Amino acid sequence: MHNTGAEPPANGASDAEGATGVDQAFLALERELAVFLRRARATSGEMAREMHPDLEPAAYGLLVRLADAGRQRATDLAGYFGVGKATMSRQLRALEMLGLVTRAQDPADGRAFLVQLTDEGRERFRRVRSARRAQYARRLAGWERGEVAELARLLHRLNGAQEAEE
């Protein structure tokens, strides 16, 4: 007999959970996010290598943040990405050695430094980001513009929910 939603199934599980007690919507979300994240890591690695052959994949996200938000303190970047100060410091040193970022003393606090893209870093990032956007446009060519906007909105909401927990 099909459950119309008016009463819980006899085994106590909701329709979404089915007989196993596993919420199928969250199971599907977990599965799709796992595939998405694996592919995103691979793509970030490709983008990082396009920026510079010696650039670590994780560092590409730092460049995105600096390009979008402007110069920042290393501690703010570490907090944004949810990593330790030592990890951030190591990644920033590597980017600095590659000539992609520079550090300057924070005029508001002489003990702190602000990190920003160099002109070279900004130009390399612009080229790679343009190529990445073109790749997204090709992959989503069959989607309505509103669907792309909705996906971006939902991902923003997901990211915001995670930030609120940290």
Backbone as CSV, one residue per row, in Angstrom:
resi,resn,N_x,N_y,N_z,CA_x,CA_y,CA_z,C_x,C_y,C_z
1,MET,0.839,-1.187,0.000,0.000,0.000,0.000,0.878,1.242,0.000
2,HIS,0.600,2.247,-0.836,1.372,3.470,-0.953,0.989,4.446,0.151
3,ASN,1.976,5.046,0.754,1.755,6.020,1.808,1.495,7.382,1.178
4,THR,0.416,8.018,1.529,0.056,9.325,0.976,0.706,10.464,1.730
5,GLY,1.424,10.153,2.803,2.055,11.201,3.593,1.211,11.608,4.778
6,ALA,-0.043,11.175,4.834,-0.911,11.539,5.949,-0.513,10.800,7.215
7,GLU,0.007,9.603,7.074,0.419,8.809,8.230,1.831,8.298,7.988
8,PRO,2.616,8.144,9.057,3.951,7.571,8.860,3.832,6.105,8.479
9,PRO,4.811,5.570,7.734,4.787,4.157,7.393,4.768,3.315,8.669
10,ALA,4.315,2.086,8.536,4.163,1.198,9.693,5.480,0.971,10.419
11,ASN,6.628,0.995,9.698,7.913,0.738,10.350,8.492,1.973,11.032
12,GLY,7.789,3.092,10.997,8.238,4.312,11.651,9.109,5.197,10.773
13,ALA,9.498,4.750,9.586,10.327,5.557,8.695,9.452,6.433,7.820
14,SER,9.951,7.588,7.461,9.207,8.453,6.554,9.351,7.933,5.131
15,ASP,8.534,8.472,4.206,8.659,8.083,2.797,10.073,8.333,2.290
16,ALA,10.675,9.454,2.697,12.017,9.797,2.240,13.039,8.779,2.719
17,GLU,12.787,8.178,3.892,13.740,7.230,4.455,13.569,5.832,3.895
18,GLY,12.395,5.469,3.527,12.169,4.115,3.041,12.348,3.095,4.153
19,ALA,12.388,1.845,3.795,12.432,0.764,4.782,13.771,0.685,5.509
20,THR,14.843,1.213,4.927,16.169,1.097,5.548,16.405,2.128,6.635
21,GLY,15.563,3.147,6.730,15.768,4.200,7.714,16.772,5.242,7.253
22,VAL,17.232,5.153,6.023,18.187,6.112,5.472,17.421,7.147,4.667
23,ASP,17.648,8.410,4.954,16.989,9.490,4.220,17.591,9.548,2.811
24,GLN,16.818,9.156,1.819,17.296,9.047,0.446,17.743,10.384,-0.137
25,ALA,17.106,11.483,0.273,17.502,12.797,-0.236,18.917,13.142,0.224
26,PHE,19.227,12.883,1.497,20.560,13.185,2.005,21.597,12.194,1.494
27,LEU,21.187,10.973,1.255,22.076,9.988,0.653,22.456,10.422,-0.764
28,ALA,21.471,10.869,-1.533,21.738,11.355,-2.888,22.619,12.604,-2.849
29,LEU,22.362,13.501,-1.904,23.182,14.708,-1.757,24.627,14.335,-1.461
30,GLU,24.818,13.416,-0.531,26.173,12.983,-0.183,26.897,12.412,-1.403
31,ARG,26.200,11.565,-2.137,26.784,10.920,-3.319,27.175,11.960,-4.372
32,GLU,26.276,12.884,-4.670,26.551,13.890,-5.704,27.629,14.877,-5.279
33,LEU,27.627,15.253,-3.999,28.682,16.152,-3.511,30.047,15.478,-3.560
34,ALA,30.107,14.189,-3.245,31.378,13.464,-3.297,31.948,13.481,-4.717
35,VAL,31.100,13.220,-5.708,31.554,13.250,-7.105,31.956,14.674,-7.488
36,PHE,31.120,15.643,-7.121,31.401,17.043,-7.440,32.731,17.489,-6.840
37,LEU,32.958,17.168,-5.561,34.188,17.591,-4.892,35.418,16.934,-5.493
38,ARG,35.296,15.678,-5.838,36.432,14.983,-6.463,36.794,15.638,-7.796
39,ARG,35.780,15.942,-8.580,36.027,16.602,-9.869,36.526,18.034,-9.673
40,ALA,36.000,18.723,-8.669,36.430,20.096,-8.396,37.904,20.126,-8.001
41,ARG,38.338,19.149,-7.193,39.754,19.078,-6.814,40.623,18.871,-8.047
42,ALA,40.198,17.993,-8.931,40.973,17.737,-10.150,41.034,18.993,-11.011
43,THR,39.907,19.693,-11.131,39.866,20.917,-11.921,40.737,21.997,-11.290
44,SER,40.698,22.117,-9.964,41.543,23.102,-9.289,43.012,22.800,-9.527
45,GLY,43.357,21.526,-9.560,44.732,21.148,-9.870,45.132,21.584,-11.265
46,GLU,44.236,21.400,-12.221,44.508,21.831,-13.593,44.672,23.350,-13.659
47,MET,43.770,24.060,-12.989,43.834,25.519,-12.993,45.112,26.008,-12.314
48,ALA,45.477,25.362,-11.228,46.700,25.746,-10.516,47.915,25.567,-11.422
49,ARG,47.978,24.443,-12.132,49.116,24.210,-13.038,49.150,25.219,-14.178
50,GLU,47.964,25.674,-14.609,47.934,26.708,-15.644,48.452,28.039,-15.101
51,MET,48.193,28.296,-13.817,48.707,29.518,-13.192,50.229,29.456,-13.119
52,HIS,50.721,28.311,-12.644,52.161,28.085,-12.514,52.374,26.591,-12.313
53,PRO,53.335,25.996,-12.996,53.532,24.545,-12.894,53.799,24.050,-11.472
54,ASP,54.329,24.901,-10.605,54.662,24.492,-9.242,53.595,24.864,-8.218
55,LEU,52.468,25.365,-8.667,51.422,25.807,-7.745,50.602,24.627,-7.240
56,GLU,50.417,24.559,-5.916,49.587,23.518,-5.310,48.120,23.780,-5.640
57,PRO,47.324,22.719,-5.853,45.903,22.906,-6.157,45.152,23.731,-5.104
58,ALA,45.452,23.513,-3.832,44.744,24.236,-2.770,45.011,25.743,-2.832
59,ALA,46.145,26.122,-3.385,46.500,27.536,-3.444,45.641,28.304,-4.452
60,TYR,45.063,27.611,-5.412,44.224,28.298,-6.396,43.064,29.015,-5.704
61,GLY,42.456,28.378,-4.716,41.371,29.004,-3.973,41.799,30.279,-3.273
62,LEU,43.028,30.320,-2.795,43.558,31.548,-2.186,43.598,32.685,-3.200
63,LEU,44.016,32.353,-4.396,44.090,33.371,-5.449,42.693,33.870,-5.817
64,VAL,41.717,32.960,-5.833,40.330,33.364,-6.095,39.887,34.372,-5.039
65,ARG,40.145,34.035,-3.775,39.728,34.914,-2.675,40.412,36.276,-2.764
66,LEU,41.703,36.294,-3.029,42.423,37.564,-3.122,41.959,38.390,-4.323
67,ALA,41.648,37.730,-5.411,41.152,38.445,-6.592,39.782,39.053,-6.323
68,ASP,38.938,38.325,-5.600,37.569,38.779,-5.347,37.470,39.779,-4.195
69,ALA,38.226,39.540,-3.129,38.075,40.353,-1.919,39.175,41.394,-1.734
70,GLY,40.225,41.320,-2.534,41.323,42.267,-2.368,42.273,41.827,-1.272
71,ARG,43.167,42.734,-0.922,44.203,42.364,0.048,43.617,42.013,1.407
72,GLN,44.253,41.039,2.032,43.743,40.490,3.284,44.890,40.105,4.198
73,ARG,44.589,40.035,5.481,45.548,39.485,6.444,45.546,37.966,6.306
74,ALA,46.690,37.374,6.563,46.809,35.918,6.506,45.859,35.258,7.500
75,THR,45.687,35.852,8.672,44.785,35.270,9.671,43.343,35.281,9.180
76,ASP,42.960,36.324,8.448,41.609,36.378,7.892,41.426,35.310,6.808
77,LEU,42.456,35.114,5.999,42.392,34.069,4.974,42.297,32.690,5.615
78,ALA,43.089,32.465,6.657,43.046,31.175,7.353,41.648,30.929,7.923
79,GLY,41.052,31.948,8.520,39.704,31.815,9.061,38.678,31.559,7.974
80,TYR,38.797,32.247,6.864,37.852,32.081,5.757,37.868,30.646,5.236
81,PHE,39.068,30.073,5.109,39.191,28.726,4.556,39.135,27.633,5.613
82,GLY,39.124,28.021,6.876,39.047,27.036,7.946,40.308,26.202,8.091
83,VAL,41.467,26.843,7.885,42.748,26.147,8.053,43.562,26.868,9.127
84,GLY,44.586,26.210,9.613,45.443,26.792,10.633,46.359,27.870,10.068
85,LYS,46.864,28.692,10.972,47.764,29.786,10.568,49.039,29.248,9.919
86,ALA,49.561,28.131,10.442,50.785,27.557,9.879,50.567,27.090,8.440
87,THR,49.433,26.452,8.186,49.108,25.999,6.826,49.000,27.194,5.888
88,MET,48.299,28.233,6.344,48.129,29.431,5.513,49.477,30.089,5.248
89,SER,50.289,30.184,6.268,51.597,30.808,6.123,52.451,30.062,5.096
90,ARG,52.421,28.729,5.152,53.186,27.918,4.200,52.696,28.139,2.772
91,GLN,51.363,28.152,2.590,50.810,28.351,1.247,51.135,29.749,0.718
92,LEU,51.058,30.746,1.586,51.353,32.116,1.150,52.831,32.283,0.809
93,ARG,53.720,31.639,1.578,55.152,31.698,1.261,55.404,31.117,-0.126
94,ALA,54.747,29.989,-0.429,54.922,29.362,-1.742,54.432,30.294,-2.855
95,LEU,53.278,30.931,-2.644,52.754,31.864,-3.648,53.670,33.075,-3.817
96,GLU,54.236,33.517,-2.725,55.151,34.658,-2.771,56.422,34.286,-3.536
97,MET,56.936,33.089,-3.287,58.149,32.637,-3.985,57.908,32.500,-5.484
98,LEU,56.670,32.190,-5.867,56.332,32.072,-7.286,56.041,33.434,-7.924
99,GLY,56.046,34.492,-7.113,55.808,35.836,-7.634,54.344,36.156,-7.881
100,LEU,53.430,35.373,-7.279,52.001,35.574,-7.515,51.343,36.471,-6.472
101,VAL,51.915,36.532,-5.268,51.401,37.416,-4.217,52.565,38.159,-3.582
102,THR,52.206,39.220,-2.908,53.187,39.983,-2.148,52.571,40.332,-0.807
103,ARG,53.438,40.538,0.172,52.991,40.946,1.503,53.499,42.348,1.773
104,ALA,52.645,43.155,2.386,53.021,44.512,2.780,52.519,44.740,4.199
105,GLN,53.247,45.561,4.942,52.850,45.845,6.314,51.474,46.505,6.334
106,ASP,50.648,46.068,7.279,49.302,46.621,7.449,49.434,47.991,8.093
107,PRO,48.978,49.052,7.410,49.101,50.398,7.994,48.304,50.557,9.287
108,ALA,47.278,49.735,9.481,46.459,49.818,10.689,47.095,49.078,11.865
109,ASP,48.033,48.164,11.573,48.683,47.373,12.617,50.062,46.972,12.103
110,GLY,51.076,47.661,12.570,52.444,47.439,12.090,52.971,46.038,12.310
111,ARG,52.323,45.250,13.166,52.766,43.873,13.418,52.212,42.913,12.380
112,ALA,51.166,43.307,11.682,50.484,42.409,10.731,50.859,42.762,9.296
113,PHE,50.621,41.797,8.418,50.884,41.991,6.994,49.617,41.743,6.195
114,LEU,49.499,42.461,5.108,48.399,42.267,4.163,48.962,41.556,2.931
115,VAL,48.223,40.601,2.449,48.614,39.823,1.279,47.765,40.281,0.108
116,GLN,48.390,40.443,-1.046,47.633,40.796,-2.253,48.309,40.190,-3.468
117,LEU,47.536,40.090,-4.532,48.077,39.584,-5.796,49.089,40.585,-6.354
118,THR,50.153,40.065,-6.961,51.071,40.919,-7.708,50.427,41.203,-9.068
119,ASP,51.000,42.106,-9.824,50.485,42.356,-11.173,50.556,41.076,-12.003
120,GLU,51.668,40.359,-11.875,51.833,39.087,-12.593,50.779,38.076,-12.141
121,GLY,50.566,37.979,-10.844,49.565,37.063,-10.300,48.168,37.408,-10.781
122,ARG,47.859,38.695,-10.794,46.534,39.148,-11.235,46.317,38.819,-12.716
123,GLU,47.334,39.029,-13.543,47.201,38.752,-14.975,47.073,37.252,-15.244
124,ARG,47.903,36.457,-14.597,47.802,34.996,-14.775,46.439,34.499,-14.305
125,PHE,45.985,35.020,-13.162,44.698,34.600,-12.620,43.565,34.988,-13.569
126,ARG,43.617,36.181,-14.119,42.576,36.637,-15.049,42.457,35.693,-16.238
127,ARG,43.587,35.296,-16.795,43.576,34.375,-17.952,42.987,33.018,-17.580
128,VAL,43.415,32.474,-16.449,42.941,31.155,-16.029,41.464,31.208,-15.660
129,ARG,41.041,32.265,-14.977,39.633,32.384,-14.592,38.751,32.509,-15.833
130,SER,39.188,33.235,-16.829,38.415,33.350,-18.068,38.255,31.989,-18.730
131,ALA,39.330,31.208,-18.742,39.271,29.868,-19.327,38.321,28.978,-18.518
132,ARG,38.341,29.119,-17.197,37.468,28.301,-16.348,35.997,28.663,-16.578
133,ARG,35.704,29.942,-16.684,34.318,30.364,-16.934,33.839,29.869,-18.289
134,ALA,34.711,29.892,-19.273,34.344,29.375,-20.597,34.056,27.878,-20.511
135,GLN,34.823,27.174,-19.683,34.594,25.740,-19.484,33.229,25.500,-18.843
136,TYR,32.887,26.293,-17.815,31.563,26.181,-17.189,30.466,26.464,-18.214
137,ALA,30.659,27.482,-19.023,29.651,27.843,-20.022,29.422,26.696,-21.002
138,ARG,30.498,26.023,-21.416,30.364,24.871,-22.328,29.629,23.721,-21.645
139,ARG,30.012,23.417,-20.399,29.400,22.293,-19.684,27.923,22.533,-19.385
140,LEU,27.558,23.788,-19.188,26.181,24.112,-18.820,25.411,24.765,-19.962
141,ALA,25.875,24.578,-21.173,25.250,25.212,-22.337,23.784,24.834,-22.481
142,GLY,23.397,23.646,-22.072,22.009,23.207,-22.188,21.121,23.660,-21.042
143,TRP,21.675,24.352,-20.089,20.908,24.818,-18.937,20.319,26.193,-19.213
144,GLU,19.175,26.442,-18.611,18.594,27.786,-18.632,19.466,28.683,-17.750
145,ARG,19.544,29.943,-18.109,20.329,30.903,-17.302,19.831,30.930,-15.858
146,GLY,18.529,30.835,-15.650,17.958,30.827,-14.312,18.383,29.611,-13.502
147,GLU,18.578,28.463,-14.177,19.041,27.262,-13.488,20.473,27.438,-12.987
148,VAL,21.300,28.072,-13.806,22.682,28.342,-13.398,22.675,29.275,-12.188
149,ALA,21.853,30.314,-12.245,21.744,31.252,-11.128,21.221,30.553,-9.876
150,GLU,20.269,29.651,-10.038,19.719,28.913,-8.896,20.769,27.995,-8.279
151,LEU,21.568,27.328,-9.107,22.646,26.486,-8.598,23.630,27.339,-7.797
152,ALA,24.009,28.484,-8.324,24.923,29.378,-7.609,24.315,29.832,-6.287
153,ARG,23.031,30.148,-6.296,22.355,30.591,-5.076,22.347,29.479,-4.028
154,LEU,22.032,28.269,-4.442,21.977,27.150,-3.507,23.361,26.792,-2.964
155,LEU,24.379,26.834,-3.807,25.739,26.579,-3.329,26.179,27.662,-2.347
156,HIS,25.811,28.902,-2.628,26.115,30.011,-1.706,25.441,29.767,-0.357
157,ARG,24.218,29.320,-0.400,23.474,29.027,0.829,24.136,27.874,1.593
158,LEU,24.561,26.835,0.894,25.252,25.712,1.515,26.548,26.171,2.162
159,ASN,27.333,26.964,1.440,28.584,27.483,1.984,28.331,28.363,3.202
160,GLY,27.281,29.168,3.151,26.927,30.019,4.279,26.539,29.215,5.503
161,ALA,25.814,28.131,5.299,25.417,27.275,6.425,26.639,26.655,7.068
162,GLN,27.618,26.292,6.258,28.843,25.707,6.812,29.639,26.764,7.573
163,GLU,29.738,27.969,7.027,30.439,29.057,7.726,29.801,29.358,9.063
164,ALA,28.472,29.306,9.133,27.762,29.618,10.368,28.068,28.597,11.466
165,GLU,28.392,27.365,11.081,28.704,26.321,12.055,30.108,26.450,12.601
166,GLU,30.996,27.103,11.868,32.415,27.165,12.269,32.691,28.268,13.241
